[in-house]
Amino acid sequence: AVTTNRAEQRASSQNLLTKLQYGVTQFLLEARYIMKSDVDLYNVSNRLV
């Protein structure tokens, strides 16, 4: 929340949103890869961190 407020004050919220979108996309791609692989699903949370 603090980072978002600072970005808005500095008029750099577009850059912040781009970085957040990229991070979420990478997270979801990794989660999809793990779910499709033959990995022990009990340890998925450790692999996504």
N, CA, C and O atoms as a Maestro MAE file, in Angstrom:
{
 s_m_m2io_version
 :::
 2.0.0
}

f_m_ct {
 s_m_title
 :::
 protein
 m_atom[196] {
  # First column is atom index #
  i_m_mmod_type
  r_m_x_coord
  r_m_y_coord
  r_m_z_coord
  i_m_residue_number
  s_m_chain_name
  s_m_pdb_residue_name
  s_m_pdb_atom_name
  i_m_atomic_number
  :::
  1 25 0.822 -1.187 0.000 1 A "ALA " " N  " 7
  2 3 0.000 0.000 0.000 1 A "ALA " " CA " 6
  3 2 0.869 1.256 0.000 1 A "ALA " " C  " 6
  4 15 0.571 2.223 -0.700 1 A "ALA " " O  " 8
  5 25 1.929 1.236 0.776 2 A "VAL " " N  " 7
  6 3 2.816 2.399 0.836 2 A "VAL " " CA " 6
  7 2 3.475 2.623 -0.513 2 A "VAL " " C  " 6
  8 15 3.583 3.761 -0.971 2 A "VAL " " O  " 8
  9 25 3.915 1.552 -1.151 3 A "THR " " N  " 7
  10 3 4.551 1.664 -2.464 3 A "THR " " CA " 6
  11 2 3.585 2.231 -3.484 3 A "THR " " C  " 6
  12 15 3.971 3.044 -4.323 3 A "THR " " O  " 8
  13 25 2.337 1.809 -3.419 4 A "THR " " N  " 7
  14 3 1.323 2.313 -4.342 4 A "THR " " CA " 6
  15 2 1.094 3.798 -4.133 4 A "THR " " C  " 6
  16 15 1.014 4.553 -5.102 4 A "THR " " O  " 8
  17 25 0.988 4.226 -2.883 5 A "ASN " " N  " 7
  18 3 0.793 5.650 -2.588 5 A "ASN " " CA " 6
  19 2 1.963 6.486 -3.081 5 A "ASN " " C  " 6
  20 15 1.761 7.559 -3.650 5 A "ASN " " O  " 8
  21 25 3.173 6.012 -2.872 6 A "ARG " " N  " 7
  22 3 4.353 6.750 -3.339 6 A "ARG " " CA " 6
  23 2 4.377 6.824 -4.860 6 A "ARG " " C  " 6
  24 15 4.728 7.857 -5.431 6 A "ARG " " O  " 8
  25 25 4.008 5.741 -5.509 7 A "ALA " " N  " 7
  26 3 3.986 5.736 -6.973 7 A "ALA " " CA " 6
  27 2 2.972 6.738 -7.497 7 A "ALA " " C  " 6
  28 15 3.232 7.427 -8.484 7 A "ALA " " O  " 8
  29 25 1.825 6.826 -6.849 8 A "GLU " " N  " 7
  30 3 0.811 7.790 -7.274 8 A "GLU " " CA " 6
  31 2 1.299 9.216 -7.058 8 A "GLU " " C  " 6
  32 15 1.059 10.084 -7.896 8 A "GLU " " O  " 8
  33 25 1.976 9.466 -5.954 9 A "GLN " " N  " 7
  34 3 2.499 10.803 -5.674 9 A "GLN " " CA " 6
  35 2 3.570 11.201 -6.682 9 A "GLN " " C  " 6
  36 15 3.684 12.373 -7.041 9 A "GLN " " O  " 8
  37 25 4.339 10.247 -7.130 10 A "ARG " " N  " 7
  38 3 5.423 10.529 -8.075 10 A "ARG " " CA " 6
  39 2 4.975 10.379 -9.528 10 A "ARG " " C  " 6
  40 15 5.787 10.507 -10.444 10 A "ARG " " O  " 8
  41 25 3.723 10.115 -9.733 11 A "ALA " " N  " 7
  42 3 3.159 9.925 -11.074 11 A "ALA " " CA " 6
  43 2 3.858 8.789 -11.815 11 A "ALA " " C  " 6
  44 15 4.050 8.852 -13.029 11 A "ALA " " O  " 8
  45 25 4.231 7.763 -11.081 12 A "SER " " N  " 7
  46 3 4.867 6.611 -11.709 12 A "SER " " CA " 6
  47 2 4.031 5.351 -11.518 12 A "SER " " C  " 6
  48 15 4.557 4.239 -11.552 12 A "SER " " O  " 8
  49 25 2.735 5.527 -11.321 13 A "SER " " N  " 7
  50 3 1.876 4.376 -11.069 13 A "SER " " CA " 6
  51 2 1.796 3.446 -12.277 13 A "SER " " C  " 6
  52 15 1.598 2.243 -12.112 13 A "SER " " O  " 8
  53 25 1.946 3.985 -13.490 14 A "GLN " " N  " 7
  54 3 1.922 3.129 -14.678 14 A "GLN " " CA " 6
  55 2 3.088 2.143 -14.642 14 A "GLN " " C  " 6
  56 15 2.919 0.965 -14.956 14 A "GLN " " O  " 8
  57 25 4.258 2.624 -14.263 15 A "ASN " " N  " 7
  58 3 5.435 1.765 -14.157 15 A "ASN " " CA " 6
  59 2 5.224 0.697 -13.089 15 A "ASN " " C  " 6
  60 15 5.585 -0.464 -13.285 15 A "ASN " " O  " 8
  61 25 4.644 1.088 -11.969 16 A "LEU " " N  " 7
  62 3 4.373 0.147 -10.893 16 A "LEU " " CA " 6
  63 2 3.392 -0.918 -11.349 16 A "LEU " " C  " 6
  64 15 3.599 -2.102 -11.085 16 A "LEU " " O  " 8
  65 25 2.334 -0.516 -12.027 17 A "LEU " " N  " 7
  66 3 1.354 -1.483 -12.512 17 A "LEU " " CA " 6
  67 2 1.968 -2.453 -13.506 17 A "LEU " " C  " 6
  68 15 1.632 -3.637 -13.503 17 A "LEU " " O  " 8
  69 25 2.853 -1.973 -14.344 18 A "THR " " N  " 7
  70 3 3.533 -2.843 -15.299 18 A "THR " " CA " 6
  71 2 4.364 -3.886 -14.573 18 A "THR " " C  " 6
  72 15 4.345 -5.061 -14.938 18 A "THR " " O  " 8
  73 25 5.090 -3.467 -13.548 19 A "LYS " " N  " 7
  74 3 5.910 -4.400 -12.781 19 A "LYS " " CA " 6
  75 2 5.051 -5.412 -12.032 19 A "LYS " " C  " 6
  76 15 5.384 -6.596 -11.974 19 A "LYS " " O  " 8
  77 25 3.948 -4.945 -11.460 20 A "LEU " " N  " 7
  78 3 3.053 -5.855 -10.748 20 A "LEU " " CA " 6
  79 2 2.439 -6.878 -11.696 20 A "LEU " " C  " 6
  80 15 2.352 -8.061 -11.367 20 A "LEU " " O  " 8
  81 25 2.017 -6.428 -12.862 21 A "GLN " " N  " 7
  82 3 1.435 -7.337 -13.842 21 A "GLN " " CA " 6
  83 2 2.462 -8.377 -14.274 21 A "GLN " " C  " 6
  84 15 2.137 -9.558 -14.392 21 A "GLN " " O  " 8
  85 25 3.687 -7.948 -14.507 22 A "TYR " " N  " 7
  86 3 4.749 -8.870 -14.898 22 A "TYR " " CA " 6
  87 2 4.981 -9.912 -13.800 22 A "TYR " " C  " 6
  88 15 5.114 -11.101 -14.090 22 A "TYR " " O  " 8
  89 25 5.028 -9.469 -12.550 23 A "GLY " " N  " 7
  90 3 5.239 -10.383 -11.428 23 A "GLY " " CA " 6
  91 2 4.122 -11.397 -11.292 23 A "GLY " " C  " 6
  92 15 4.380 -12.580 -11.069 23 A "GLY " " O  " 8
  93 25 2.897 -10.954 -11.424 24 A "VAL " " N  " 7
  94 3 1.748 -11.856 -11.333 24 A "VAL " " CA " 6
  95 2 1.771 -12.852 -12.483 24 A "VAL " " C  " 6
  96 15 1.493 -14.036 -12.289 24 A "VAL " " O  " 8
  97 25 2.099 -12.379 -13.674 25 A "THR " " N  " 7
  98 3 2.175 -13.263 -14.839 25 A "THR " " CA " 6
  99 2 3.228 -14.339 -14.625 25 A "THR " " C  " 6
  100 15 2.976 -15.512 -14.900 25 A "THR " " O  " 8
  101 25 4.395 -13.961 -14.141 26 A "GLN " " N  " 7
  102 3 5.459 -14.933 -13.891 26 A "GLN " " CA " 6
  103 2 5.041 -15.942 -12.823 26 A "GLN " " C  " 6
  104 15 5.319 -17.135 -12.949 26 A "GLN " " O  " 8
  105 25 4.376 -15.467 -11.779 27 A "PHE " " N  " 7
  106 3 3.899 -16.340 -10.712 27 A "PHE " " CA " 6
  107 2 2.910 -17.369 -11.253 27 A "PHE " " C  " 6
  108 15 3.004 -18.554 -10.933 27 A "PHE " " O  " 8
  109 25 1.965 -16.915 -12.071 28 A "LEU " " N  " 7
  110 3 0.959 -17.823 -12.614 28 A "LEU " " CA " 6
  111 2 1.559 -18.818 -13.598 28 A "LEU " " C  " 6
  112 15 1.151 -19.979 -13.629 28 A "LEU " " O  " 8
  113 25 2.517 -18.382 -14.397 29 A "LEU " " N  " 7
  114 3 3.183 -19.308 -15.314 29 A "LEU " " CA " 6
  115 2 3.932 -20.396 -14.549 29 A "LEU " " C  " 6
  116 15 3.889 -21.567 -14.927 29 A "LEU " " O  " 8
  117 25 4.610 -20.011 -13.487 30 A "GLU " " N  " 7
  118 3 5.328 -20.993 -12.671 30 A "GLU " " CA " 6
  119 2 4.354 -21.949 -11.996 30 A "GLU " " C  " 6
  120 15 4.607 -23.152 -11.940 30 A "GLU " " O  " 8
  121 25 3.246 -21.429 -11.483 31 A "ALA " " N  " 7
  122 3 2.236 -22.281 -10.848 31 A "ALA " " CA " 6
  123 2 1.657 -23.267 -11.854 31 A "ALA " " C  " 6
  124 15 1.460 -24.439 -11.533 31 A "ALA " " O  " 8
  125 25 1.387 -22.804 -13.054 32 A "ARG " " N  " 7
  126 3 0.852 -23.684 -14.099 32 A "ARG " " CA " 6
  127 2 1.853 -24.783 -14.450 32 A "ARG " " C  " 6
  128 15 1.479 -25.945 -14.605 32 A "ARG " " O  " 8
  129 25 3.109 -24.414 -14.572 33 A "TYR " " N  " 7
  130 3 4.152 -25.388 -14.877 33 A "TYR " " CA " 6
  131 2 4.224 -26.459 -13.785 33 A "TYR " " C  " 6
  132 15 4.308 -27.650 -14.083 33 A "TYR " " O  " 8
  133 25 4.191 -26.030 -12.530 34 A "ILE " " N  " 7
  134 3 4.271 -26.968 -11.407 34 A "ILE " " CA " 6
  135 2 3.063 -27.892 -11.393 34 A "ILE " " C  " 6
  136 15 3.207 -29.096 -11.179 34 A "ILE " " O  " 8
  137 25 1.880 -27.347 -11.616 35 A "MET " " N  " 7
  138 3 0.663 -28.158 -11.578 35 A "MET " " CA " 6
  139 2 0.640 -29.200 -12.694 35 A "MET " " C  " 6
  140 15 0.068 -30.276 -12.522 35 A "MET " " O  " 8
  141 25 1.254 -28.893 -13.833 36 A "LYS " " N  " 7
  142 3 1.280 -29.840 -14.951 36 A "LYS " " CA " 6
  143 2 2.407 -30.859 -14.832 36 A "LYS " " C  " 6
  144 15 2.395 -31.870 -15.533 36 A "LYS " " O  " 8
  145 25 3.368 -30.615 -13.970 37 A "SER " " N  " 7
  146 3 4.491 -31.533 -13.824 37 A "SER " " CA " 6
  147 2 4.148 -32.606 -12.797 37 A "SER " " C  " 6
  148 15 3.123 -32.534 -12.119 37 A "SER " " O  " 8
  149 25 5.007 -33.581 -12.698 38 A "ASP " " N  " 7
  150 3 4.810 -34.670 -11.738 38 A "ASP " " CA " 6
  151 2 5.509 -34.349 -10.424 38 A "ASP " " C  " 6
  152 15 6.390 -35.085 -9.979 38 A "ASP " " O  " 8
  153 25 5.111 -33.261 -9.822 39 A "VAL " " N  " 7
  154 3 5.731 -32.796 -8.585 39 A "VAL " " CA " 6
  155 2 4.832 -33.176 -7.416 39 A "VAL " " C  " 6
  156 15 3.610 -33.243 -7.553 39 A "VAL " " O  " 8
  157 25 5.441 -33.418 -6.283 40 A "ASP " " N  " 7
  158 3 4.678 -33.654 -5.062 40 A "ASP " " CA " 6
  159 2 3.929 -32.366 -4.721 40 A "ASP " " C  " 6
  160 15 4.546 -31.377 -4.323 40 A "ASP " " O  " 8
  161 25 2.625 -32.372 -4.871 41 A "LEU " " N  " 7
  162 3 1.833 -31.155 -4.717 41 A "LEU " " CA " 6
  163 2 1.771 -30.642 -3.276 41 A "LEU " " C  " 6
  164 15 1.295 -29.532 -3.040 41 A "LEU " " O  " 8
  165 25 2.239 -31.427 -2.324 42 A "TYR " " N  " 7
  166 3 2.261 -30.947 -0.947 42 A "TYR " " CA " 6
  167 2 3.337 -29.879 -0.753 42 A "TYR " " C  " 6
  168 15 3.287 -29.122 0.217 42 A "TYR " " O  " 8
  169 25 4.301 -29.813 -1.659 43 A "ASN " " N  " 7
  170 3 5.390 -28.848 -1.535 43 A "ASN " " CA " 6
  171 2 5.290 -27.719 -2.550 43 A "ASN " " C  " 6
  172 15 6.281 -27.030 -2.789 43 A "ASN " " O  " 8
  173 25 4.150 -27.514 -3.141 44 A "VAL " " N  " 7
  174 3 3.989 -26.484 -4.166 44 A "VAL " " CA " 6
  175 2 4.255 -25.098 -3.602 44 A "VAL " " C  " 6
  176 15 4.928 -24.297 -4.251 44 A "VAL " " O  " 8
  177 25 3.755 -24.793 -2.431 45 A "SER " " N  " 7
  178 3 3.927 -23.448 -1.884 45 A "SER " " CA " 6
  179 2 5.401 -23.111 -1.685 45 A "SER " " C  " 6
  180 15 5.794 -21.959 -1.867 45 A "SER " " O  " 8
  181 25 6.207 -24.072 -1.323 46 A "ASN " " N  " 7
  182 3 7.640 -23.822 -1.156 46 A "ASN " " CA " 6
  183 2 8.305 -23.507 -2.487 46 A "ASN " " C  " 6
  184 15 9.247 -22.716 -2.526 46 A "ASN " " O  " 8
  185 25 7.844 -24.099 -3.569 47 A "ARG " " N  " 7
  186 3 8.451 -23.872 -4.876 47 A "ARG " " CA " 6
  187 2 8.037 -22.541 -5.472 47 A "ARG " " C  " 6
  188 15 8.766 -21.993 -6.299 47 A "ARG " " O  " 8
  189 25 6.900 -22.005 -5.082 48 A "LEU " " N  " 7
  190 3 6.422 -20.749 -5.650 48 A "LEU " " CA " 6
  191 2 7.013 -19.529 -4.965 48 A "LEU " " C  " 6
  192 15 6.876 -18.413 -5.467 48 A "LEU " " O  " 8
  193 25 7.646 -19.716 -3.862 49 A "VAL " " N  " 7
  194 3 8.212 -18.577 -3.130 49 A "VAL " " CA " 6
  195 2 9.554 -18.196 -3.652 49 A "VAL " " C  " 6
  196 15 10.170 -17.258 -3.147 49 A "VAL " " O  " 8
  :::
 }
 m_bond[195] {
  # First column is bond index #
  i_m_from
  i_m_to
  i_m_order
  :::
  1 1 2 1
  2 2 3 1
  3 3 4 2
  4 3 5 1
  5 5 6 1
  6 6 7 1
  7 7 8 2
  8 7 9 1
  9 9 10 1
  10 10 11 1
  11 11 12 2
  12 11 13 1
  13 13 14 1
  14 14 15 1
  15 15 16 2
  16 15 17 1
  17 17 18 1
  18 18 19 1
  19 19 20 2
  20 19 21 1
  21 21 22 1
  22 22 23 1
  23 23 24 2
  24 23 25 1
  25 25 26 1
  26 26 27 1
  27 27 28 2
  28 27 29 1
  29 29 30 1
  30 30 31 1
  31 31 32 2
  32 31 33 1
  33 33 34 1
  34 34 35 1
  35 35 36 2
  36 35 37 1
  37 37 38 1
  38 38 39 1
  39 39 40 2
  40 39 41 1
  41 41 42 1
  42 42 43 1
  43 43 44 2
  44 43 45 1
  45 45 46 1
  46 46 47 1
  47 47 48 2
  48 47 49 1
  49 49 50 1
  50 50 51 1
  51 51 52 2
  52 51 53 1
  53 53 54 1
  54 54 55 1
  55 55 56 2
  56 55 57 1
  57 57 58 1
  58 58 59 1
  59 59 60 2
  60 59 61 1
  61 61 62 1
  62 62 63 1
  63 63 64 2
  64 63 65 1
  65 65 66 1
  66 66 67 1
  67 67 68 2
  68 67 69 1
  69 69 70 1
  70 70 71 1
  71 71 72 2
  72 71 73 1
  73 73 74 1
  74 74 75 1
  75 75 76 2
  76 75 77 1
  77 77 78 1
  78 78 79 1
  79 79 80 2
  80 79 81 1
  81 81 82 1
  82 82 83 1
  83 83 84 2
  84 83 85 1
  85 85 86 1
  86 86 87 1
  87 87 88 2
  88 87 89 1
  89 89 90 1
  90 90 91 1
  91 91 92 2
  92 91 93 1
  93 93 94 1
  94 94 95 1
  95 95 96 2
  96 95 97 1
  97 97 98 1
  98 98 99 1
  99 99 100 2
  100 99 101 1
  101 101 102 1
  102 102 103 1
  103 103 104 2
  104 103 105 1
  105 105 106 1
  106 106 107 1
  107 107 108 2
  108 107 109 1
  109 109 110 1
  110 110 111 1
  111 111 112 2
  112 111 113 1
  113 113 114 1
  114 114 115 1
  115 115 116 2
  116 115 117 1
  117 117 118 1
  118 118 119 1
  119 119 120 2
  120 119 121 1
  121 121 122 1
  122 122 123 1
  123 123 124 2
  124 123 125 1
  125 125 126 1
  126 126 127 1
  127 127 128 2
  128 127 129 1
  129 129 130 1
  130 130 131 1
  131 131 132 2
  132 131 133 1
  133 133 134 1
  134 134 135 1
  135 135 136 2
  136 135 137 1
  137 137 138 1
  138 138 139 1
  139 139 140 2
  140 139 141 1
  141 141 142 1
  142 142 143 1
  143 143 144 2
  144 143 145 1
  145 145 146 1
  146 146 147 1
  147 147 148 2
  148 147 149 1
  149 149 150 1
  150 150 151 1
  151 151 152 2
  152 151 153 1
  153 153 154 1
  154 154 155 1
  155 155 156 2
  156 155 157 1
  157 157 158 1
  158 158 159 1
  159 159 160 2
  160 159 161 1
  161 161 162 1
  162 162 163 1
  163 163 164 2
  164 163 165 1
  165 165 166 1
  166 166 167 1
  167 167 168 2
  168 167 169 1
  169 169 170 1
  170 170 171 1
  171 171 172 2
  172 171 173 1
  173 173 174 1
  174 174 175 1
  175 175 176 2
  176 175 177 1
  177 177 178 1
  178 178 179 1
  179 179 180 2
  180 179 181 1
  181 181 182 1
  182 182 183 1
  183 183 184 2
  184 183 185 1
  185 185 186 1
  186 186 187 1
  187 187 188 2
  188 187 189 1
  189 189 190 1
  190 190 191 1
  191 191 192 2
  192 191 193 1
  193 193 194 1
  194 194 195 1
  195 195 196 2
  :::
 }
}
